[in-house]
Amino acid sequence: MSDLLLNGLSGLTAFRSVLDTTSHNIANASTEGYSRQRVELDANNPQLAGAGYIGSGVSATNVSRLYDAFLSTQYRSSSTAVSELETYLNFANQIDGVLADENIGLSTALQDFFNAVQAVADDPTSIPARQVLLTEGEVLENRFATLDRLFDGVSTQVNGSLQGNIDEVNSLSENIALINDRIASALGGSDGNLPNDLLDQRDKLIDDLSQLVNVKTNEQENGAVNVFIGNGQTLVLGNTNNTLALQPSTLDPTRVDVIFQQGGADTAITQFMTGGEIGGALRFKDEVLDEAVHALGEIAIGLSFSVNNQHANGIDLEGEQGLNFFSTANITHVKADANAGSLAVSVSDPSQIINSDYRVTTDGTALPNTAYNITRLSDNTSISGVISSGASVDYDGLTFDLSSANVNNEYRVISPTRYAAENFSLALTDPKDIAVALPVVSEQTVSNSGTGGLSNVAVTGLSASSLPAGVVLTYDNTLKQYTVSNATGGPLAYDAATNNGDSYTVNVAGFGDISFTLTGQPDEGDTFSLVDNSGGTGDNRNGHFLAGLQTNLSLSGGTASFQDVYGQVIADVGRRTQSAEVNAAAQNGLLAQTIASKDAVSGVNLDEEAANLIRFQQAYQAASQVVLTSRTIFETLLGAFR
């Protein structure tokens, strides 16, 4: 009798637990991160009776969580990759969509500017043509400014996204630590029975964290989980958590570092933050945004430097030396010490400029024997020397003027291309000031009897608008050379058999260098003169030199023109954007498969749970019938003895 009753009661208790768990599964079918639960039923130990061992019912021994650690790890890995690529792609599309746009991009503006230069060269006295050139210069200025504002805007978006992600990481890590504490307490007071819902909540938080940054976990003996990010930095350790922060650069607020804060110590871990939305944003800044800003700045520096240098070698409609056509590049630097002294930095060779900040330091040795060190911070390579051996130092296309530096000075120099596009502007306002003529013309003496010639005159380093005195070249047929008067650099060795078409350069003190090409076979005493080009308003030679700058390979180590560099950045951004799009599609497919596999194990199937509900309801009713049967038998026995 008692066995029958106890068996029925054990069945009622066990199947009640099963029904409760089934209803819990159904209620949480749409709960994100919930893992299906199952009651483990075990038969009670049988009792020995006269006929043998008779069963003593059933017990619900455990409520298990249907969970696969491998699939969860795979899900987090795929989720991290998808979030990284989608974040990268969302930002890259903003850059890719405008660089090649002819109404926003730089290609059309560059072409129109040089077309206008050529138009002035074709008609050097035309004021309307000169005014068009100035207008196209203003268009260039506006295009640089528009693209720079776009890049600044995207940079602001990236930093805002990073700050939001950092705040979310801190919130998630705090909640993981709190749930760790609750799980450890629950395990300690339940004889090892797992608090399944708390485990699901913690896994969901870790899953959410994996969408922000790549994470690794390990479990402690008390059930708490440690969470690691970056290069092994401990974000969560048991019931304690550390935090992240963004630290803007003092030199450039648009540049930020991710800081790991632990025990009052701050460590920059930007380079180790991979995966997730944070990794995607940081990788976009490094691979796309910074490179686009650098390329735009490189073009701005190269264009202003080349045009200004060539323009300064010519004379305008009033015979004056050419002024700066565009603004000169201003290299930003910050003094990092309170000592006396100053530093000046300027561009010396645009083709050698790279995308890097610099640190300039001097030691404590008394001037002029103070030692200096210039470090390129992108790869920590450096050069050093003593100020007395050269107060100006050329490095990476920059001139570091140390003539006013002092002992124990330290400076941080920002990448020369960072603000170049923002600071690019048209310097000329008067069309008459456009210098398309050269200050020197060549003349051939009428009495020359040979076939010698002098052509392709050019001027560099012009420091005065008029030639002090004519430069005369006289040929000596015996010595096979030209003697030069009123200039240095001669005599000029010339043999028609070997030197025909060679270029030569002479220097006129207080004026500049004059280069030219010698051709033909001169006779003894033949002379050529280089004289001042006074009144040469119709001269267009410097205009042609200016127009030729469009195709000069003056950037990227002498391998690319202005439009080459811009075309390269368009192609690079497009390639990276397309690659991110393809990879994101592939990773989304992999993530979908992983989710399907994970749901097959942990997900709630409502059809299955509904069938289980009916099945376990019937089992519960059958157990109740056992109890009723036991009661009927007991009452029958009582009635027999009345």
C-alpha positions in Angstrom: 0.0 0.0 0.0 2.6 2.5 1.1 4.8 1.6 -1.9 2.0 2.2 -4.3 1.2 5.5 -2.7 4.8 6.6 -2.6 5.3 5.6 -6.2 2.4 7.7 -7.2 3.4 10.7 -5.1 7.0 10.5 -6.5 5.5 10.5 -10.0 3.3 13.5 -9.2 6.3 15.4 -7.8 8.6 14.5 -10.7 6.2 15.2 -13.5 5.2 18.4 -11.8 8.8 19.5 -12.1 8.8 18.4 -15.7 5.7 20.3 -16.5 7.0 23.4 -14.7 10.2 23.2 -16.8 8.3 22.6 -20.0 6.1 25.7 -19.3 9.3 27.6 -18.5 10.7 26.7 -21.9 7.5 27.7 -23.6 7.4 31.1 -21.8 11.0 31.8 -22.8 10.8 30.7 -26.4 11.4 34.2 -27.6 13.9 35.2 -24.8 17.2 36.1 -26.4 20.0 34.0 -25.0 17.7 31.5 -23.3 18.9 27.8 -23.4 16.3 25.1 -23.3 16.1 23.2 -20.0 15.4 19.5 -19.4 14.5 17.7 -16.1 16.7 14.6 -15.6 14.5 11.7 -14.1 16.1 8.8 -12.3 14.4 5.7 -10.8 14.6 5.5 -7.0 16.5 2.6 -5.5 14.3 -0.5 -5.4 13.3 -2.3 -2.3 13.8 -6.0 -1.7 10.5 -7.9 -1.1 9.6 -11.5 -1.1 9.1 -11.7 -4.8 12.3 -9.7 -5.5 13.2 -6.1 -5.9 10.2 -3.8 -6.3 10.6 -0.3 -7.7 10.1 2.7 -5.4 9.2 5.4 -7.8 11.1 8.3 -9.6 13.0 11.4 -8.6 13.8 14.6 -10.5 17.6 14.6 -9.9 18.6 17.7 -11.9 17.4 20.4 -14.3 20.0 20.6 -17.0 20.7 23.3 -19.6 21.0 22.1 -23.2 24.2 24.0 -23.9 27.2 23.4 -26.2 30.3 25.3 -25.2 32.0 24.8 -28.5 29.0 26.2 -30.5 28.9 29.1 -28.1 32.6 29.9 -28.7 32.1 29.5 -32.4 29.1 31.9 -32.3 31.0 34.5 -30.4 33.9 34.3 -32.9 31.6 34.7 -35.9 29.6 37.4 -34.2 32.8 39.3 -33.5 33.9 39.0 -37.1 30.6 40.1 -38.5 30.3 43.1 -36.2 33.9 44.2 -37.1 33.3 43.9 -40.8 29.9 45.6 -40.8 31.2 48.5 -38.7 34.2 48.8 -41.0 31.9 48.7 -44.1 29.5 51.3 -42.8 32.2 53.8 -42.3 34.1 53.0 -45.4 31.0 53.4 -47.6 30.9 57.1 -46.5 34.4 57.7 -47.8 34.1 55.6 -50.9 30.9 57.3 -51.9 32.4 60.7 -52.2 36.0 60.4 -53.3 35.1 59.5 -56.9 32.2 61.9 -57.1 33.1 64.6 -59.6 31.1 67.2 -57.7 32.9 66.5 -54.4 36.1 64.8 -55.3 39.4 66.3 -56.3 40.1 64.8 -59.7 37.9 67.2 -61.7 39.0 70.3 -59.8 42.7 69.4 -60.4 42.1 68.9 -64.1 40.1 72.1 -64.4 42.8 74.1 -62.6 45.6 72.9 -64.9 43.4 73.4 -67.9 43.1 77.0 -66.7 46.9 77.2 -66.3 47.3 76.0 -69.9 44.8 78.6 -71.1 46.8 81.4 -69.5 50.0 80.0 -71.0 48.2 80.1 -74.4 47.2 83.7 -74.0 49.4 85.2 -71.3 48.1 88.8 -71.6 44.5 87.8 -71.2 43.0 89.1 -68.0 39.8 87.0 -68.3 41.9 83.8 -68.7 43.9 84.8 -65.6 40.7 85.5 -63.6 39.4 82.0 -64.6 42.7 80.6 -63.2 42.2 82.3 -59.9 38.6 81.1 -59.8 39.7 77.5 -60.4 42.3 78.0 -57.6 39.4 78.9 -55.3 37.5 75.8 -56.5 40.5 73.7 -55.5 40.6 75.4 -52.1 36.9 74.6 -51.6 37.3 71.0 -52.7 40.2 70.5 -50.2 38.1 72.1 -47.5 35.0 70.0 -48.4 36.9 66.7 -48.3 38.7 67.7 -45.1 35.3 68.5 -43.4 34.0 65.2 -44.6 36.9 63.3 -43.1 36.6 65.3 -39.9 32.9 64.5 -39.7 33.6 60.8 -40.2 36.4 60.9 -37.6 33.9 62.5 -35.1 31.4 59.7 -35.9 34.1 57.1 -35.3 35.1 58.6 -32.0 31.5 58.9 -30.9 30.9 55.2 -31.8 34.0 54.2 -29.9 32.9 56.2 -26.9 29.5 54.5 -27.0 31.1 51.1 -27.4 33.5 51.7 -24.5 30.6 52.7 -22.2 28.7 49.6 -23.2 31.8 47.4 -22.6 32.1 48.9 -19.1 28.4 48.3 -18.4 28.6 44.7 -19.6 31.7 43.9 -17.7 30.1 45.3 -14.5 27.0 43.2 -15.0 29.1 40.1 -15.8 30.9 40.5 -12.5 27.6 40.9 -10.6 26.2 37.8 -12.1 29.4 35.9 -11.4 28.9 36.7 -7.8 25.3 35.5 -7.8 26.3 32.3 -9.6 29.0 31.6 -7.1 26.6 32.1 -4.2 23.9 30.0 -5.9 26.3 27.1 -6.5 27.6 27.3 -2.9 24.1 27.0 -1.5 22.6 24.3 -3.8 24.9 21.3 -3.5 26.3 22.0 -6.9 23.0 22.4 -8.8 23.4 24.9 -11.6 21.4 28.2 -11.7 20.6 27.8 -15.4 18.9 31.1 -15.9 21.7 33.0 -14.4 24.2 31.1 -16.6 22.1 32.1 -19.7 22.0 35.7 -18.5 25.8 35.7 -18.2 26.3 34.0 -21.5 24.1 36.6 -23.2 26.2 39.4 -21.7 29.4 37.8 -22.9 27.7 37.3 -26.4 26.9 41.0 -26.4 30.4 41.8 -25.4 31.8 39.7 -28.2 29.9 42.0 -30.7 32.0 44.9 -29.4 35.5 43.4 -29.1 37.2 40.0 -29.3 36.9 38.2 -26.0 38.3 35.1 -24.4 36.9 33.4 -21.2 37.8 30.7 -18.7 35.8 29.4 -15.8 36.8 29.3 -12.2 36.1 26.4 -9.8 33.3 28.4 -8.1 31.5 28.8 -11.4 32.6 32.4 -12.1 33.9 33.3 -15.5 37.0 35.4 -16.2 36.8 37.6 -19.3 39.9 38.8 -21.2 40.2 41.3 -24.1 43.0 42.9 -26.1 46.4 41.3 -25.4 45.2 39.3 -22.4 44.0 42.2 -20.3 41.6 41.0 -17.6 38.3 42.8 -18.1 36.4 40.6 -15.5 38.0 38.6 -12.8 35.4 36.8 -10.7 33.2 39.4 -9.1 35.4 42.3 -10.0 35.8 44.2 -13.2 38.1 46.7 -14.8 37.1 49.5 -17.1 38.1 51.0 -20.5 38.3 54.7 -21.4 39.1 56.9 -24.5 42.0 59.3 -24.2 42.2 62.0 -26.9 45.7 63.0 -28.1 46.8 66.3 -26.8 48.4 67.0 -30.2 45.4 66.0 -32.3 42.0 65.6 -30.5 40.7 63.6 -33.5 43.1 60.8 -32.6 42.1 58.7 -29.6 43.7 55.8 -27.7 41.7 53.0 -25.9 42.9 53.0 -22.3 42.7 50.0 -20.0 42.2 51.1 -16.4 43.2 48.8 -13.6 44.1 49.6 -10.1 44.7 53.3 -10.9 47.2 52.5 -13.7 46.3 53.4 -17.3 47.6 51.4 -20.2 47.1 52.2 -23.9 45.8 49.0 -25.6 44.6 50.5 -28.9 46.7 48.3 -31.1 45.5 45.2 -29.3 41.8 45.9 -29.7 40.7 43.6 -32.5 37.3 42.3 -33.6 33.8 43.6 -32.9 32.6 47.1 -33.4 35.6 48.6 -31.6 38.0 46.7 -33.7 36.2 47.6 -36.9 36.1 51.3 -36.1 39.8 51.3 -35.2 40.8 49.3 -38.3 38.8 51.7 -40.5 40.6 54.7 -39.0 44.0 53.1 -39.6 43.4 51.6 -43.1 41.0 54.0 -44.7 40.4 57.3 -42.9 44.0 58.1 -41.9 45.3 57.0 -45.3 42.7 59.2 -47.1 43.6 62.2 -44.9 47.3 61.6 -45.5 46.8 61.3 -49.3 44.7 64.5 -49.4 47.3 66.3 -47.3 50.1 65.0 -49.4 48.5 66.4 -52.6 47.8 69.7 -50.8 51.4 70.0 -49.7 52.8 68.9 -53.0 50.6 71.1 -55.1 51.3 74.3 -53.1 55.0 73.6 -52.8 55.5 72.8 -56.5 53.3 75.6 -57.8 54.7 78.2 -55.4 58.3 77.2 -56.3 57.7 77.4 -60.0 55.6 80.5 -59.8 58.3 82.3 -57.8 60.7 81.6 -60.7 58.6 83.7 -63.1 57.6 87.4 -63.5 54.1 88.8 -63.6 52.5 91.4 -66.0 54.3 94.2 -64.2 57.7 92.5 -64.3 57.7 91.6 -60.6 58.8 88.2 -59.3 56.0 85.8 -58.7 54.5 85.6 -55.3 53.1 82.5 -53.6 50.2 81.2 -55.6 48.9 79.1 -52.7 49.4 79.1 -49.0 52.5 77.4 -47.7 52.2 74.3 -45.5 52.1 75.0 -41.8 53.5 72.1 -39.8 51.9 71.9 -36.3 54.1 71.1 -33.3 53.7 71.4 -29.6 56.4 72.1 -27.0 56.4 69.4 -24.4 58.7 71.1 -21.8 58.8 74.5 -20.0 62.4 75.3 -21.0 63.5 78.1 -23.2 64.0 77.6 -26.9 61.8 77.0 -30.0 61.6 74.8 -33.1 60.6 75.5 -36.7 59.5 72.9 -39.2 58.9 73.3 -42.9 58.5 71.2 -46.0 61.7 70.6 -48.1 60.7 67.7 -50.3 57.0 66.7 -50.7 57.9 63.5 -52.4 59.6 62.2 -49.2 56.8 63.1 -46.7 55.2 60.1 -44.8 52.3 59.8 -42.5 53.9 60.0 -39.1 54.3 62.1 -36.0 57.7 63.0 -34.7 59.4 63.6 -31.4 62.3 66.1 -31.3 64.5 66.2 -28.2 67.8 67.8 -27.1 70.0 66.8 -24.3 71.6 68.9 -21.5 74.9 69.5 -23.1 75.6 73.2 -23.4 75.1 74.9 -26.8 76.3 74.7 -29.5 77.3 71.1 -28.7 73.8 70.1 -27.7 72.9 66.7 -29.1 69.5 66.3 -30.8 67.4 63.3 -31.6 64.5 63.2 -34.1 62.3 60.1 -33.8 59.7 59.0 -36.4 57.0 57.7 -34.1 55.3 55.5 -36.7 58.2 53.0 -36.5 60.4 54.5 -33.8 63.3 55.0 -36.2 65.4 58.1 -35.5 68.4 60.3 -36.5 70.7 62.1 -34.1 73.5 64.6 -34.2 74.9 67.8 -32.7 73.3 71.2 -33.3 76.7 72.8 -34.0 77.2 70.5 -37.0 74.0 71.6 -38.6 71.3 73.7 -37.1 68.9 72.6 -39.9 68.2 68.9 -40.4 66.4 67.4 -43.3 64.4 64.2 -42.5 61.5 62.6 -44.4 61.0 65.6 -46.6 60.9 68.0 -43.6 63.4 70.6 -42.5 63.8 70.8 -38.7 65.3 74.2 -37.9 67.1 73.7 -34.5 68.9 77.1 -34.6 66.7 78.4 -31.8 66.4 75.2 -29.8 67.8 75.0 -26.3 69.1 72.3 -24.0 66.6 69.8 -22.6 63.9 70.7 -25.1 61.2 68.3 -26.3 58.7 68.8 -29.1 55.9 66.7 -30.6 55.5 67.3 -34.3 52.2 66.2 -35.8 52.1 64.4 -39.2 52.7 67.1 -41.8 49.8 66.0 -43.9 47.2 66.0 -41.1 46.1 69.7 -41.4 47.5 70.4 -44.9 44.1 70.1 -46.7 42.4 72.2 -44.0 45.0 75.0 -44.3 45.2 74.9 -48.1 44.1 78.2 -49.7 44.6 80.5 -52.7 47.1 83.3 -51.9 46.8 85.4 -55.0 43.9 87.8 -55.6 45.0 90.0 -58.5 45.1 88.3 -61.9 48.0 90.6 -62.9 50.1 88.9 -60.3 50.1 85.5 -62.1 53.7 85.0 -63.2 53.7 83.2 -66.5 56.8 84.9 -68.0 60.5 84.1 -67.3 62.9 86.9 -66.3 65.5 85.8 -68.8 65.6 85.4 -72.6 68.4 84.1 -74.8 70.0 86.0 -77.7 72.2 84.7 -80.4 74.9 87.0 -81.9 74.2 87.8 -85.5 77.8 87.2 -86.5 77.8 83.6 -85.3 78.9 81.4 -88.1 78.3 77.9 -86.6 75.1 75.9 -86.1 75.3 76.1 -82.3 72.2 77.0 -80.4 70.9 77.8 -76.9 67.4 76.9 -75.9 65.1 75.6 -73.1 66.0 78.4 -70.7 64.7 78.0 -67.2 65.3 79.7 -63.9 65.3 78.2 -60.4 65.8 79.8 -57.0 64.9 83.2 -58.3 65.6 86.0 -55.8 65.3 89.1 -58.0 62.9 89.9 -60.9 65.6 91.3 -63.2 69.0 90.0 -64.3 71.8 92.4 -63.1 73.9 92.0 -66.2 73.8 89.8 -69.3 75.4 86.4 -69.1 77.6 85.8 -72.2 78.7 82.4 -73.4 81.7 82.4 -75.8 82.8 79.2 -77.6 86.5 78.1 -77.6 86.8 75.5 -80.4 90.3 74.5 -79.3 89.3 73.7 -75.8 85.8 72.5 -76.8 84.2 74.7 -74.1 82.1 77.8 -73.5 83.5 80.5 -71.3 80.9 82.3 -69.1 81.0 85.9 -68.1 78.9 87.6 -65.3 78.0 84.2 -63.8 79.6 81.3 -62.0 79.6 77.7 -63.1 81.8 78.0 -66.2 83.6 77.1 -68.3 81.1 74.7 -69.8 82.7 71.7 -71.6 80.9 71.2 -74.9 81.8 68.9 -77.8 79.1 68.7 -80.4 79.9 65.0 -81.0 79.1 64.0 -77.4 77.3 66.9 -75.7 74.7 67.9 -78.2 71.4 68.4 -76.3 73.0 68.4 -72.8 71.7 70.7 -70.1 73.8 73.2 -68.2 73.3 75.5 -65.2 75.1 78.7 -64.2 74.5 80.8 -61.1 74.1 84.6 -61.1 74.8 86.1 -57.7 71.7 87.8 -56.3 69.5 86.5 -59.0 69.4 82.6 -59.1 70.3 79.6 -61.3 69.8 79.7 -65.0 69.6 76.4 -66.8 69.6 75.8 -70.6 70.3 73.3 -73.3 73.2 73.6 -75.8 72.9 72.2 -79.3 74.6 72.1 -82.7 78.2 72.8 -83.7 79.4 76.3 -82.8 82.4 77.9 -84.5 85.3 79.6 -82.8 84.1 82.8 -81.0 80.4 82.2 -81.5 78.5 83.8 -78.6 75.1 83.5 -76.9 73.7 85.9 -74.3 71.2 85.5 -71.5 69.6 88.9 -70.9 66.9 90.4 -68.8 63.4 89.9 -70.2 62.2 93.4 -69.6 58.7 94.1 -71.1 58.2 90.4 -71.8 54.4 90.5 -71.2 53.7 88.1 -74.0 56.2 85.5 -72.6 54.5 82.2 -71.6 57.4 80.0 -70.7 56.8 79.9 -67.0 53.1 79.2 -67.7 54.1 76.1 -69.6 56.3 75.0 -66.7 53.4 75.5 -64.4 51.1 73.5 -66.6 53.7 70.7 -66.8 53.5 70.3 -63.0 50.3 68.3 -63.5 52.2 65.3 -64.9 55.4 65.7 -62.9 56.1 62.7 -60.6 56.6 64.9 -57.6 55.0 62.8 -54.9 55.4 59.3 -53.3 59.2 59.2 -53.6 59.1 60.6 -57.1 56.7 57.9 -58.5 53.4 59.7 -58.7 51.7 62.9 -59.8 49.0 64.7 -57.9 46.2 62.9 -59.8 48.1 59.6 -59.5 48.0 59.9 -55.7 44.3 60.8 -55.7 43.5 57.9 -58.0 45.5 55.5 -55.8 43.5 56.5 -52.7 40.2 56.1 -54.6 41.2 52.7 -55.8 42.5 51.7 -52.4 39.4 52.8 -50.5 37.2 51.1 -53.2 39.2 47.9 -52.9 39.0 47.8 -49.1 35.3 48.6 -49.1 34.5 45.9 -51.6 36.7 43.4 -49.7 34.9 44.2 -46.5 31.5 43.8 -48.3 32.4 40.4 -49.6 33.9 39.2 -46.3 30.9 40.5 -44.4 28.6 38.5 -46.6 30.7 35.4 -46.1 30.8 35.9 -42.3 27.1 36.5 -42.1 26.5 33.2 -43.9 28.9 31.5 -41.4 27.1 33.2 -38.5 23.7 32.1 -39.8 25.0 28.5 -39.9 26.4 28.8 -36.4 23.2 30.2 -35.0 21.2 27.4 -36.6 23.5 24.8 -35.1 23.3 26.5 -31.7 19.6 26.8 -31.9 19.3 23.1 -32.8 20.9 22.3 -29.4 19.8 25.2 -27.2 16.8 26.7 -28.9 13.2 26.2 -27.9 11.0 24.3 -30.4 7.4 25.2 -29.6 6.0 22.2 -31.4 8.3 19.9 -29.5 7.5 21.6 -26.2 3.7 21.4 -26.9 4.0 17.7 -27.6 6.0 17.3 -24.4 3.4 19.2 -22.5 0.6 16.8 -23.5 2.9 13.8 -22.9 3.9 14.9 -19.4 0.4 16.0 -18.6 -0.8 12.5 -19.3 2.0 11.1 -17.2 1.0 13.4 -14.3 -2.6 12.3 -14.6 -1.5 8.7 -14.6 0.5 9.2 -11.5 -2.5 10.9 -9.9 -4.5 7.8 -10.8 -2.0 5.7 -9.0 -2.5 7.8 -5.9 -6.3 7.4 -6.2 -5.9 3.6 -6.7 -3.8 3.5 -3.6 -6.6 5.3 -1.7 -9.3 3.0 -3.0 -7.4 -0.1 -2.0 -6.7 1.3 1.4 -10.4 2.1 1.9 -11.4 -1.4 0.7 -9.0 -2.9 3.3 -10.5 -0.7 6.0 -14.0 -1.8 5.1 -13.1 -5.5 5.3 -12.3 -5.1 9.0 -15.3 -3.2 10.1 
